[in-house]
Amino acid sequence: MIDQKTTNPKAPGPRIYHRAKGIREDGAVSALCFTSPRAINMKVATWTIRDEAVTCPRCLEIIGQSKRDPS
Ligand SMILES: [Zn+2]
């Protein structure tokens, strides 16, 4: 268990995991919840391709909607 008081204050906290939407030619990754393609700020967030590892609520909402069978 990590004690927040003893950890390095400069160390980033738990980062949000977005669901990766696409990877650009330069390696920048866009997230599912971004309305327009832009690179994820890797200082505060990161990305995953595993739905179960996603922690971004907006990405999760979109995943949930897309998994719903329209028929
Ligand atoms: Zn997201």
N, CA, C, O and the ligand as a Tripos MOL2 file, in Angstrom:
@<TRIPOS>MOLECULE
protein
  285   283    72     0     0
PROTEIN
NO_CHARGES

@<TRIPOS>ATOM
      1 N           0.8460   -1.2000    0.0000 N.3       1 MET1
      2 CA          0.0000    0.0000    0.0000 C.3       1 MET1
      3 C           0.8750    1.2410    0.0000 C.2       1 MET1
      4 O           1.8430    1.3230    0.7560 O.2       1 MET1
      5 N           0.5460    2.1860   -0.8280 N.am      2 ILE2
      6 CA          1.3620    3.3900   -0.9610 C.3       2 ILE2
      7 C           0.8180    4.4950   -0.0580 C.2       2 ILE2
      8 O          -0.3590    4.8510   -0.1320 O.2       2 ILE2
      9 N           1.6940    5.0350    0.7990 N.am      3 ASP3
     10 CA          1.3010    6.1590    1.6460 C.3       3 ASP3
     11 C           1.5440    7.4480    0.8640 C.2       3 ASP3
     12 O           2.6780    7.7520    0.4910 O.2       3 ASP3
     13 N           0.4950    8.1880    0.6230 N.am      4 GLN4
     14 CA          0.6010    9.3910   -0.2050 C.3       4 GLN4
     15 C           1.5370   10.4300    0.4060 C.2       4 GLN4
     16 O           2.1520   11.2180   -0.3120 O.2       4 GLN4
     17 N           1.6430   10.4280    1.7620 N.am      5 LYS5
     18 CA          2.4580   11.4520    2.4260 C.3       5 LYS5
     19 C           3.9520   11.2060    2.2360 C.2       5 LYS5
     20 O           4.7510   12.1420    2.2580 O.2       5 LYS5
     21 N           4.3180    9.9560    2.0510 N.am      6 THR6
     22 CA          5.7370    9.6450    1.9410 C.3       6 THR6
     23 C           6.2040    9.5100    0.4910 C.2       6 THR6
     24 O           7.3950    9.3430    0.2280 O.2       6 THR6
     25 N           5.2700    9.5810   -0.4300 N.am      7 THR7
     26 CA          5.6850    9.4770   -1.8220 C.3       7 THR7
     27 C           6.2220   10.8210   -2.2990 C.2       7 THR7
     28 O           5.8960   11.8700   -1.7420 O.2       7 THR7
     29 N           7.0200   10.7730   -3.2990 N.am      8 ASN8
     30 CA          7.5930   11.9830   -3.8850 C.3       8 ASN8
     31 C           6.4720   12.8800   -4.4150 C.2       8 ASN8
     32 O           5.6950   12.4560   -5.2710 O.2       8 ASN8
     33 N           6.3820   14.1240   -3.9110 N.am      9 PRO9
     34 CA          5.3010   15.0090   -4.3760 C.3       9 PRO9
     35 C           5.3910   15.3310   -5.8590 C.2       9 PRO9
     36 O           4.4020   15.7240   -6.4780 O.2       9 PRO9
     37 N           6.5580   15.1670   -6.4170 N.am     10 LYS10
     38 CA          6.7140   15.4280   -7.8510 C.3      10 LYS10
     39 C           6.2550   14.2460   -8.7050 C.2      10 LYS10
     40 O           6.0250   14.3740   -9.9080 O.2      10 LYS10
     41 N           6.1300   13.1100   -8.0540 N.am     11 ALA11
     42 CA          5.7070   11.9340   -8.7980 C.3      11 ALA11
     43 C           4.2450   12.0640   -9.1920 C.2      11 ALA11
     44 O           3.4240   12.5110   -8.3920 O.2      11 ALA11
     45 N           3.9200   11.6860  -10.3900 N.am     12 PRO12
     46 CA          2.5230   11.7880  -10.8110 C.3      12 PRO12
     47 C           1.6400   10.8230  -10.0560 C.2      12 PRO12
     48 O           2.0640    9.7210   -9.7090 O.2      12 PRO12
     49 N           0.4270   11.2300   -9.8050 N.am     13 GLY13
     50 CA         -0.5320   10.3580   -9.1380 C.3      13 GLY13
     51 C          -1.0350    9.3180  -10.1170 C.2      13 GLY13
     52 O          -0.5230    9.1950  -11.2300 O.2      13 GLY13
     53 N          -2.0320    8.5770   -9.6970 N.am     14 PRO14
     54 CA         -2.5990    7.5740  -10.6030 C.3      14 PRO14
     55 C          -3.1290    8.2500  -11.8530 C.2      14 PRO14
     56 O          -3.9560    9.1590  -11.7790 O.2      14 PRO14
     57 N          -2.6530    7.8080  -12.9820 N.am     15 ARG15
     58 CA         -3.0650    8.4560  -14.2130 C.3      15 ARG15
     59 C          -4.3620    7.8590  -14.7380 C.2      15 ARG15
     60 O          -4.6710    6.6870  -14.5220 O.2      15 ARG15
     61 N          -5.0980    8.6990  -15.4260 N.am     16 ILE16
     62 CA         -6.3300    8.2310  -16.0630 C.3      16 ILE16
     63 C          -5.9540    7.3870  -17.2770 C.2      16 ILE16
     64 O          -5.0740    7.7430  -18.0610 O.2      16 ILE16
     65 N          -6.6240    6.2970  -17.4010 N.am     17 TYR17
     66 CA         -6.4330    5.4480  -18.5780 C.3      17 TYR17
     67 C          -7.5630    5.7040  -19.5640 C.2      17 TYR17
     68 O          -8.7230    5.3800  -19.3090 O.2      17 TYR17
     69 N          -7.1930    6.2930  -20.6920 N.am     18 HIS18
     70 CA         -8.1680    6.4450  -21.7660 C.3      18 HIS18
     71 C          -8.1350    5.2020  -22.6430 C.2      18 HIS18
     72 O          -7.1500    4.4640  -22.6680 O.2      18 HIS18
     73 N          -9.2270    4.9890  -23.3550 N.am     19 ARG19
     74 CA         -9.2470    3.9310  -24.3520 C.3      19 ARG19
     75 C          -8.6430    4.5120  -25.6310 C.2      19 ARG19
     76 O          -9.1500    5.4920  -26.1770 O.2      19 ARG19
     77 N          -7.5630    3.9040  -26.0980 N.am     20 ALA20
     78 CA         -6.9110    4.3830  -27.3100 C.3      20 ALA20
     79 C          -7.8610    4.2730  -28.4930 C.2      20 ALA20
     80 O          -8.5560    3.2740  -28.6800 O.2      20 ALA20
     81 N          -7.8620    5.3430  -29.2850 N.am     21 LYS21
     82 CA         -8.7560    5.3600  -30.4370 C.3      21 LYS21
     83 C          -7.9640    5.1650  -31.7180 C.2      21 LYS21
     84 O          -8.3970    4.4700  -32.6370 O.2      21 LYS21
     85 N          -6.8100    5.7830  -31.7600 N.am     22 GLY22
     86 CA         -6.0000    5.6640  -32.9620 C.3      22 GLY22
     87 C          -4.6030    6.1830  -32.6880 C.2      22 GLY22
     88 O          -4.4030    7.0630  -31.8510 O.2      22 GLY22
     89 N          -3.6540    5.6340  -33.3930 N.am     23 ILE23
     90 CA         -2.2750    6.0750  -33.2260 C.3      23 ILE23
     91 C          -1.8340    6.7920  -34.4980 C.2      23 ILE23
     92 O          -1.9160    6.2570  -35.6030 O.2      23 ILE23
     93 N          -1.3680    8.0110  -34.3030 N.am     24 ARG24
     94 CA         -0.9360    8.8210  -35.4250 C.3      24 ARG24
     95 C           0.4160    8.3560  -35.9430 C.2      24 ARG24
     96 O           1.1070    7.5710  -35.2940 O.2      24 ARG24
     97 N           0.7780    8.8430  -37.1010 N.am     25 GLU25
     98 CA          2.0610    8.4630  -37.6980 C.3      25 GLU25
     99 C           3.2320    8.8240  -36.7910 C.2      25 GLU25
    100 O           4.2440    8.1230  -36.7700 O.2      25 GLU25
    101 N           3.0950    9.9200  -36.0380 N.am     26 ASP26
    102 CA          4.2000   10.3510  -35.1640 C.3      26 ASP26
    103 C           4.1620    9.6580  -33.8080 C.2      26 ASP26
    104 O           4.9740    9.9630  -32.9350 O.2      26 ASP26
    105 N           3.2300    8.7340  -33.6230 N.am     27 GLY27
    106 CA          3.1790    7.9710  -32.3810 C.3      27 GLY27
    107 C           2.2200    8.5380  -31.3570 C.2      27 GLY27
    108 O           1.9920    7.9040  -30.3260 O.2      27 GLY27
    109 N           1.6430    9.7170  -31.6010 N.am     28 ALA28
    110 CA          0.6850   10.2890  -30.6550 C.3      28 ALA28
    111 C          -0.6030    9.4710  -30.6910 C.2      28 ALA28
    112 O          -1.0680    9.0470  -31.7490 O.2      28 ALA28
    113 N          -1.1620    9.2650  -29.4990 N.am     29 VAL29
    114 CA         -2.3600    8.4350  -29.3900 C.3      29 VAL29
    115 C          -3.5490    9.3020  -29.0310 C.2      29 VAL29
    116 O          -3.4750   10.1170  -28.1110 O.2      29 VAL29
    117 N          -4.6320    9.1320  -29.7470 N.am     30 SER30
    118 CA         -5.8670    9.8310  -29.4460 C.3      30 SER30
    119 C          -6.7720    8.9220  -28.6180 C.2      30 SER30
    120 O          -6.7050    7.6970  -28.7180 O.2      30 SER30
    121 N          -7.6170    9.5430  -27.8030 N.am     31 ALA31
    122 CA         -8.4880    8.7690  -26.9230 C.3      31 ALA31
    123 C          -9.9160    8.7430  -27.4670 C.2      31 ALA31
    124 O         -10.3420    9.6240  -28.2130 O.2      31 ALA31
    125 N         -10.6210    7.7140  -27.0670 N.am     32 LEU32
    126 CA        -11.9990    7.5170  -27.5100 C.3      32 LEU32
    127 C         -12.8930    8.6970  -27.1430 C.2      32 LEU32
    128 O         -13.8130    9.0280  -27.8900 O.2      32 LEU32
    129 N         -12.6330    9.3430  -25.9900 N.am     33 CYS33
    130 CA        -13.5190   10.4020  -25.5070 C.3      33 CYS33
    131 C         -13.1920   11.7650  -26.0940 C.2      33 CYS33
    132 O         -13.9180   12.7290  -25.8500 O.2      33 CYS33
    133 N         -12.1080   11.8670  -26.8660 N.am     34 PHE34
    134 CA        -11.7760   13.1560  -27.4650 C.3      34 PHE34
    135 C         -12.6900   13.4150  -28.6510 C.2      34 PHE34
    136 O         -12.8570   12.5620  -29.5240 O.2      34 PHE34
    137 N         -13.2760   14.5970  -28.6690 N.am     35 THR35
    138 CA        -14.2030   14.9030  -29.7530 C.3      35 THR35
    139 C         -13.4580   15.1350  -31.0590 C.2      35 THR35
    140 O         -13.9700   14.8340  -32.1370 O.2      35 THR35
    141 N         -12.2520   15.6710  -30.9580 N.am     36 SER36
    142 CA        -11.4290   15.8060  -32.1480 C.3      36 SER36
    143 C         -10.0870   15.1360  -31.8730 C.2      36 SER36
    144 O          -9.5940   15.1860  -30.7460 O.2      36 SER36
    145 N          -9.4920   14.5130  -32.8830 N.am     37 PRO37
    146 CA         -8.2480   13.7800  -32.6510 C.3      37 PRO37
    147 C          -7.1420   14.6900  -32.1430 C.2      37 PRO37
    148 O          -6.7870   15.6750  -32.7900 O.2      37 PRO37
    149 N          -6.6090   14.3540  -30.9920 N.am     38 ARG38
    150 CA         -5.4610   15.0740  -30.4570 C.3      38 ARG38
    151 C          -4.6830   14.1030  -29.5860 C.2      38 ARG38
    152 O          -5.1940   13.0550  -29.1890 O.2      38 ARG38
    153 N          -3.4550   14.4620  -29.2980 N.am     39 ALA39
    154 CA         -2.6110   13.5630  -28.5230 C.3      39 ALA39
    155 C          -3.0010   13.5880  -27.0540 C.2      39 ALA39
    156 O          -3.3160   14.6450  -26.5070 O.2      39 ALA39
    157 N          -2.9810   12.4300  -26.4220 N.am     40 ILE40
    158 CA         -3.2020   12.3460  -24.9850 C.3      40 ILE40
    159 C          -2.0060   12.9680  -24.2780 C.2      40 ILE40
    160 O          -0.8590   12.7200  -24.6530 O.2      40 ILE40
    161 N          -2.2740   13.7810  -23.2480 N.am     41 ASN41
    162 CA         -1.1990   14.3320  -22.4220 C.3      41 ASN41
    163 C          -0.6790   13.2310  -21.5070 C.2      41 ASN41
    164 O          -1.3000   12.8990  -20.4980 O.2      41 ASN41
    165 N           0.4540   12.6760  -21.8690 N.am     42 MET42
    166 CA          0.9640   11.5230  -21.1390 C.3      42 MET42
    167 C           1.4650   11.8630  -19.7360 C.2      42 MET42
    168 O           1.7910   10.9680  -18.9570 O.2      42 MET42
    169 N           1.5270   13.1710  -19.4120 N.am     43 LYS43
    170 CA          1.9240   13.5590  -18.0520 C.3      43 LYS43
    171 C           0.7930   13.3350  -17.0550 C.2      43 LYS43
    172 O           1.0470   13.0850  -15.8770 O.2      43 LYS43
    173 N          -0.4320   13.4200  -17.5090 N.am     44 VAL44
    174 CA         -1.5690   13.2820  -16.6010 C.3      44 VAL44
    175 C          -2.4420   12.0790  -16.9290 C.2      44 VAL44
    176 O          -3.2930   11.6820  -16.1340 O.2      44 VAL44
    177 N          -2.2290   11.5140  -18.0810 N.am     45 ALA45
    178 CA         -3.0810   10.3920  -18.4850 C.3      45 ALA45
    179 C          -2.2870    9.4630  -19.3830 C.2      45 ALA45
    180 O          -1.1980    9.7920  -19.8540 O.2      45 ALA45
    181 N          -2.8530    8.3210  -19.5990 N.am     46 THR46
    182 CA         -2.2370    7.3850  -20.5270 C.3      46 THR46
    183 C          -3.3460    6.6220  -21.2160 C.2      46 THR46
    184 O          -4.5180    6.9770  -21.0940 O.2      46 THR46
    185 N          -2.9920    5.5990  -21.9240 N.am     47 TRP47
    186 CA         -4.0120    4.9220  -22.7030 C.3      47 TRP47
    187 C          -3.8340    3.4200  -22.6340 C.2      47 TRP47
    188 O          -2.7740    2.9100  -22.2710 O.2      47 TRP47
    189 N          -4.8860    2.7360  -22.9870 N.am     48 THR48
    190 CA         -4.8530    1.2820  -23.0210 C.3      48 THR48
    191 C          -5.7550    0.8170  -24.1470 C.2      48 THR48
    192 O          -6.6380    1.5540  -24.5850 O.2      48 THR48
    193 N          -5.5430   -0.3800  -24.6100 N.am     49 ILE49
    194 CA         -6.4660   -0.9520  -25.5940 C.3      49 ILE49
    195 C          -7.3630   -2.0000  -24.9450 C.2      49 ILE49
    196 O          -8.2180   -2.6000  -25.5960 O.2      49 ILE49
    197 N          -7.1450   -2.2100  -23.6220 N.am     50 ARG50
    198 CA         -7.9850   -3.1800  -22.9200 C.3      50 ARG50
    199 C          -9.1380   -2.4400  -22.2470 C.2      50 ARG50
    200 O          -8.9060   -1.6050  -21.3730 O.2      50 ARG50
    201 N         -10.3550   -2.7290  -22.6360 N.am     51 ASP51
    202 CA        -11.5210   -2.0380  -22.0840 C.3      51 ASP51
    203 C         -11.5680   -2.1390  -20.5690 C.2      51 ASP51
    204 O         -11.9540   -1.1800  -19.8990 O.2      51 ASP51
    205 N         -11.1800   -3.2830  -20.0160 N.am     52 GLU52
    206 CA        -11.2720   -3.4910  -18.5730 C.3      52 GLU52
    207 C         -10.2480   -2.6660  -17.8020 C.2      52 GLU52
    208 O         -10.3630   -2.5370  -16.5840 O.2      52 GLU52
    209 N          -9.2570   -2.1100  -18.4790 N.am     53 ALA53
    210 CA         -8.2380   -1.3060  -17.8020 C.3      53 ALA53
    211 C          -8.5260    0.1900  -17.8890 C.2      53 ALA53
    212 O          -7.8180    0.9960  -17.2850 O.2      53 ALA53
    213 N          -9.5490    0.5600  -18.6290 N.am     54 VAL54
    214 CA         -9.8910    1.9710  -18.8180 C.3      54 VAL54
    215 C         -10.4560    2.5480  -17.5250 C.2      54 VAL54
    216 O         -11.3100    1.9290  -16.8910 O.2      54 VAL54
    217 N          -9.9780    3.7400  -17.1270 N.am     55 THR55
    218 CA        -10.5030    4.3900  -15.9270 C.3      55 THR55
    219 C         -11.1610    5.7260  -16.2510 C.2      55 THR55
    220 O         -11.7860    6.3290  -15.3780 O.2      55 THR55
    221 N         -11.0350    6.1920  -17.4700 N.am     56 CYS56
    222 CA        -11.6570    7.4600  -17.8450 C.3      56 CYS56
    223 C         -13.1680    7.2640  -17.9560 C.2      56 CYS56
    224 O         -13.6240    6.4540  -18.7630 O.2      56 CYS56
    225 N         -13.9600    8.0010  -17.1500 N.am     57 PRO57
    226 CA        -15.4190    7.7890  -17.1650 C.3      57 PRO57
    227 C         -16.0470    8.0690  -18.5180 C.2      57 PRO57
    228 O         -17.0210    7.4200  -18.8990 O.2      57 PRO57
    229 N         -15.4990    9.0240  -19.2430 N.am     58 ARG58
    230 CA        -16.0900    9.3460  -20.5540 C.3      58 ARG58
    231 C         -15.8060    8.2410  -21.5590 C.2      58 ARG58
    232 O         -16.6680    7.8770  -22.3590 O.2      58 ARG58
    233 N         -14.5810    7.7070  -21.5090 N.am     59 CYS59
    234 CA        -14.2660    6.5760  -22.3850 C.3      59 CYS59
    235 C         -15.1340    5.3770  -22.0360 C.2      59 CYS59
    236 O         -15.6350    4.6870  -22.9240 O.2      59 CYS59
    237 N         -15.3120    5.1270  -20.7340 N.am     60 LEU60
    238 CA        -16.1150    3.9860  -20.3050 C.3      60 LEU60
    239 C         -17.5540    4.1220  -20.7970 C.2      60 LEU60
    240 O         -18.1910    3.1410  -21.1810 O.2      60 LEU60
    241 N         -18.0520    5.3570  -20.7780 N.am     61 GLU61
    242 CA        -19.4180    5.5870  -21.2250 C.3      61 GLU61
    243 C         -19.5530    5.2490  -22.7090 C.2      61 GLU61
    244 O         -20.5240    4.6250  -23.1370 O.2      61 GLU61
    245 N         -18.5670    5.6710  -23.4690 N.am     62 ILE62
    246 CA        -18.5820    5.4100  -24.9130 C.3      62 ILE62
    247 C         -18.4390    3.9140  -25.1840 C.2      62 ILE62
    248 O         -19.1010    3.3710  -26.0680 O.2      62 ILE62
    249 N         -17.5780    3.2600  -24.4250 N.am     63 ILE63
    250 CA        -17.4080    1.8050  -24.5800 C.3      63 ILE63
    251 C         -18.7370    1.0980  -24.2860 C.2      63 ILE63
    252 O         -19.1500    0.1860  -25.0030 O.2      63 ILE63
    253 N         -19.3880    1.5470  -23.2120 N.am     64 GLY64
    254 CA        -20.6650    0.9540  -22.8340 C.3      64 GLY64
    255 C         -21.7130    1.1330  -23.9090 C.2      64 GLY64
    256 O         -22.4960    0.2240  -24.1860 O.2      64 GLY64
    257 N         -21.7240    2.3080  -24.5130 N.am     65 GLN65
    258 CA        -22.7020    2.5740  -25.5850 C.3      65 GLN65
    259 C         -22.4200    1.7280  -26.8100 C.2      65 GLN65
    260 O         -23.3400    1.2140  -27.4460 O.2      65 GLN65
    261 N         -21.1300    1.5840  -27.1420 N.am     66 SER66
    262 CA        -20.7780    0.8520  -28.3490 C.3      66 SER66
    263 C         -20.9970   -0.6410  -28.1920 C.2      66 SER66
    264 O         -21.1820   -1.3630  -29.1720 O.2      66 SER66
    265 N         -20.9740   -1.1000  -26.9290 N.am     67 LYS67
    266 CA        -21.1720   -2.5350  -26.6990 C.3      67 LYS67
    267 C         -22.6430   -2.9120  -26.7170 C.2      67 LYS67
    268 O         -23.0000   -4.0820  -26.8510 O.2      67 LYS67
    269 N         -23.4830   -1.9050  -26.5820 N.am     68 ARG68
    270 CA        -24.9140   -2.1690  -26.5990 C.3      68 ARG68
    271 C         -25.3230   -2.6250  -27.9990 C.2      68 ARG68
    272 O         -25.0070   -1.9760  -28.9970 O.2      68 ARG68
    273 N         -25.9950   -3.6970  -28.0490 N.am     69 ASP69
    274 CA        -26.4030   -4.2120  -29.3650 C.3      69 ASP69
    275 C         -27.5830   -3.4080  -29.8840 C.2      69 ASP69
    276 O         -28.6370   -3.3950  -29.2470 O.2      69 ASP69
    277 N         -27.4420   -2.7440  -31.0060 N.am     70 PRO70
    278 CA        -28.5310   -1.8980  -31.5290 C.3      70 PRO70
    279 C         -29.7550   -2.7030  -31.9640 C.2      70 PRO70
    280 O         -30.8610   -2.1670  -32.0280 O.2      70 PRO70
    281 N         -29.5640   -3.9490  -32.2540 N.am     71 SER71
    282 CA        -30.6910   -4.7680  -32.6730 C.3      71 SER71
    283 C         -31.3080   -5.3920  -31.4260 C.2      71 SER71
    284 O         -32.2860   -6.1330  -31.5260 O.2      71 SER71
    285 ZN        -11.1150    9.2060  -22.0290 Zn       72 ZN72
@<TRIPOS>BOND
     1     1     2 1
     2     2     3 1
     3     3     4 2
     4     3     5 am
     5     5     6 1
     6     6     7 1
     7     7     8 2
     8     7     9 am
     9     9    10 1
    10    10    11 1
    11    11    12 2
    12    11    13 am
    13    13    14 1
    14    14    15 1
    15    15    16 2
    16    15    17 am
    17    17    18 1
    18    18    19 1
    19    19    20 2
    20    19    21 am
    21    21    22 1
    22    22    23 1
    23    23    24 2
    24    23    25 am
    25    25    26 1
    26    26    27 1
    27    27    28 2
    28    27    29 am
    29    29    30 1
    30    30    31 1
    31    31    32 2
    32    31    33 am
    33    33    34 1
    34    34    35 1
    35    35    36 2
    36    35    37 am
    37    37    38 1
    38    38    39 1
    39    39    40 2
    40    39    41 am
    41    41    42 1
    42    42    43 1
    43    43    44 2
    44    43    45 am
    45    45    46 1
    46    46    47 1
    47    47    48 2
    48    47    49 am
    49    49    50 1
    50    50    51 1
    51    51    52 2
    52    51    53 am
    53    53    54 1
    54    54    55 1
    55    55    56 2
    56    55    57 am
    57    57    58 1
    58    58    59 1
    59    59    60 2
    60    59    61 am
    61    61    62 1
    62    62    63 1
    63    63    64 2
    64    63    65 am
    65    65    66 1
    66    66    67 1
    67    67    68 2
    68    67    69 am
    69    69    70 1
    70    70    71 1
    71    71    72 2
    72    71    73 am
    73    73    74 1
    74    74    75 1
    75    75    76 2
    76    75    77 am
    77    77    78 1
    78    78    79 1
    79    79    80 2
    80    79    81 am
    81    81    82 1
    82    82    83 1
    83    83    84 2
    84    83    85 am
    85    85    86 1
    86    86    87 1
    87    87    88 2
    88    87    89 am
    89    89    90 1
    90    90    91 1
    91    91    92 2
    92    91    93 am
    93    93    94 1
    94    94    95 1
    95    95    96 2
    96    95    97 am
    97    97    98 1
    98    98    99 1
    99    99   100 2
   100    99   101 am
   101   101   102 1
   102   102   103 1
   103   103   104 2
   104   103   105 am
   105   105   106 1
   106   106   107 1
   107   107   108 2
   108   107   109 am
   109   109   110 1
   110   110   111 1
   111   111   112 2
   112   111   113 am
   113   113   114 1
   114   114   115 1
   115   115   116 2
   116   115   117 am
   117   117   118 1
   118   118   119 1
   119   119   120 2
   120   119   121 am
   121   121   122 1
   122   122   123 1
   123   123   124 2
   124   123   125 am
   125   125   126 1
   126   126   127 1
   127   127   128 2
   128   127   129 am
   129   129   130 1
   130   130   131 1
   131   131   132 2
   132   131   133 am
   133   133   134 1
   134   134   135 1
   135   135   136 2
   136   135   137 am
   137   137   138 1
   138   138   139 1
   139   139   140 2
   140   139   141 am
   141   141   142 1
   142   142   143 1
   143   143   144 2
   144   143   145 am
   145   145   146 1
   146   146   147 1
   147   147   148 2
   148   147   149 am
   149   149   150 1
   150   150   151 1
   151   151   152 2
   152   151   153 am
   153   153   154 1
   154   154   155 1
   155   155   156 2
   156   155   157 am
   157   157   158 1
   158   158   159 1
   159   159   160 2
   160   159   161 am
   161   161   162 1
   162   162   163 1
   163   163   164 2
   164   163   165 am
   165   165   166 1
   166   166   167 1
   167   167   168 2
   168   167   169 am
   169   169   170 1
   170   170   171 1
   171   171   172 2
   172   171   173 am
   173   173   174 1
   174   174   175 1
   175   175   176 2
   176   175   177 am
   177   177   178 1
   178   178   179 1
   179   179   180 2
   180   179   181 am
   181   181   182 1
   182   182   183 1
   183   183   184 2
   184   183   185 am
   185   185   186 1
   186   186   187 1
   187   187   188 2
   188   187   189 am
   189   189   190 1
   190   190   191 1
   191   191   192 2
   192   191   193 am
   193   193   194 1
   194   194   195 1
   195   195   196 2
   196   195   197 am
   197   197   198 1
   198   198   199 1
   199   199   200 2
   200   199   201 am
   201   201   202 1
   202   202   203 1
   203   203   204 2
   204   203   205 am
   205   205   206 1
   206   206   207 1
   207   207   208 2
   208   207   209 am
   209   209   210 1
   210   210   211 1
   211   211   212 2
   212   211   213 am
   213   213   214 1
   214   214   215 1
   215   215   216 2
   216   215   217 am
   217   217   218 1
   218   218   219 1
   219   219   220 2
   220   219   221 am
   221   221   222 1
   222   222   223 1
   223   223   224 2
   224   223   225 am
   225   225   226 1
   226   226   227 1
   227   227   228 2
   228   227   229 am
   229   229   230 1
   230   230   231 1
   231   231   232 2
   232   231   233 am
   233   233   234 1
   234   234   235 1
   235   235   236 2
   236   235   237 am
   237   237   238 1
   238   238   239 1
   239   239   240 2
   240   239   241 am
   241   241   242 1
   242   242   243 1
   243   243   244 2
   244   243   245 am
   245   245   246 1
   246   246   247 1
   247   247   248 2
   248   247   249 am
   249   249   250 1
   250   250   251 1
   251   251   252 2
   252   251   253 am
   253   253   254 1
   254   254   255 1
   255   255   256 2
   256   255   257 am
   257   257   258 1
   258   258   259 1
   259   259   260 2
   260   259   261 am
   261   261   262 1
   262   262   263 1
   263   263   264 2
   264   263   265 am
   265   265   266 1
   266   266   267 1
   267   267   268 2
   268   267   269 am
   269   269   270 1
   270   270   271 1
   271   271   272 2
   272   271   273 am
   273   273   274 1
   274   274   275 1
   275   275   276 2
   276   275   277 am
   277   277   278 1
   278   278   279 1
   279   279   280 2
   280   279   281 am
   281   281   282 1
   282   282   283 1
   283   283   284 2
@<TRIPOS>SUBSTRUCTURE
     1 MET1         2 RESIDUE 1 A MET
     2 ILE2         6 RESIDUE 1 A ILE
     3 ASP3        10 RESIDUE 1 A ASP
     4 GLN4        14 RESIDUE 1 A GLN
     5 LYS5        18 RESIDUE 1 A LYS
     6 THR6        22 RESIDUE 1 A THR
     7 THR7        26 RESIDUE 1 A THR
     8 ASN8        30 RESIDUE 1 A ASN
     9 PRO9        34 RESIDUE 1 A PRO
    10 LYS10       38 RESIDUE 1 A LYS
    11 ALA11       42 RESIDUE 1 A ALA
    12 PRO12       46 RESIDUE 1 A PRO
    13 GLY13       50 RESIDUE 1 A GLY
    14 PRO14       54 RESIDUE 1 A PRO
    15 ARG15       58 RESIDUE 1 A ARG
    16 ILE16       62 RESIDUE 1 A ILE
    17 TYR17       66 RESIDUE 1 A TYR
    18 HIS18       70 RESIDUE 1 A HIS
    19 ARG19       74 RESIDUE 1 A ARG
    20 ALA20       78 RESIDUE 1 A ALA
    21 LYS21       82 RESIDUE 1 A LYS
    22 GLY22       86 RESIDUE 1 A GLY
    23 ILE23       90 RESIDUE 1 A ILE
    24 ARG24       94 RESIDUE 1 A ARG
    25 GLU25       98 RESIDUE 1 A GLU
    26 ASP26      102 RESIDUE 1 A ASP
    27 GLY27      106 RESIDUE 1 A GLY
    28 ALA28      110 RESIDUE 1 A ALA
    29 VAL29      114 RESIDUE 1 A VAL
    30 SER30      118 RESIDUE 1 A SER
    31 ALA31      122 RESIDUE 1 A ALA
    32 LEU32      126 RESIDUE 1 A LEU
    33 CYS33      130 RESIDUE 1 A CYS
    34 PHE34      134 RESIDUE 1 A PHE
    35 THR35      138 RESIDUE 1 A THR
    36 SER36      142 RESIDUE 1 A SER
    37 PRO37      146 RESIDUE 1 A PRO
    38 ARG38      150 RESIDUE 1 A ARG
    39 ALA39      154 RESIDUE 1 A ALA
    40 ILE40      158 RESIDUE 1 A ILE
    41 ASN41      162 RESIDUE 1 A ASN
    42 MET42      166 RESIDUE 1 A MET
    43 LYS43      170 RESIDUE 1 A LYS
    44 VAL44      174 RESIDUE 1 A VAL
    45 ALA45      178 RESIDUE 1 A ALA
    46 THR46      182 RESIDUE 1 A THR
    47 TRP47      186 RESIDUE 1 A TRP
    48 THR48      190 RESIDUE 1 A THR
    49 ILE49      194 RESIDUE 1 A ILE
    50 ARG50      198 RESIDUE 1 A ARG
    51 ASP51      202 RESIDUE 1 A ASP
    52 GLU52      206 RESIDUE 1 A GLU
    53 ALA53      210 RESIDUE 1 A ALA
    54 VAL54      214 RESIDUE 1 A VAL
    55 THR55      218 RESIDUE 1 A THR
    56 CYS56      222 RESIDUE 1 A CYS
    57 PRO57      226 RESIDUE 1 A PRO
    58 ARG58      230 RESIDUE 1 A ARG
    59 CYS59      234 RESIDUE 1 A CYS
    60 LEU60      238 RESIDUE 1 A LEU
    61 GLU61      242 RESIDUE 1 A GLU
    62 ILE62      246 RESIDUE 1 A ILE
    63 ILE63      250 RESIDUE 1 A ILE
    64 GLY64      254 RESIDUE 1 A GLY
    65 GLN65      258 RESIDUE 1 A GLN
    66 SER66      262 RESIDUE 1 A SER
    67 LYS67      266 RESIDUE 1 A LYS
    68 ARG68      270 RESIDUE 1 A ARG
    69 ASP69      274 RESIDUE 1 A ASP
    70 PRO70      278 RESIDUE 1 A PRO
    71 SER71      282 RESIDUE 1 A SER
    72 ZN72       285 GROUP 0 **** ****
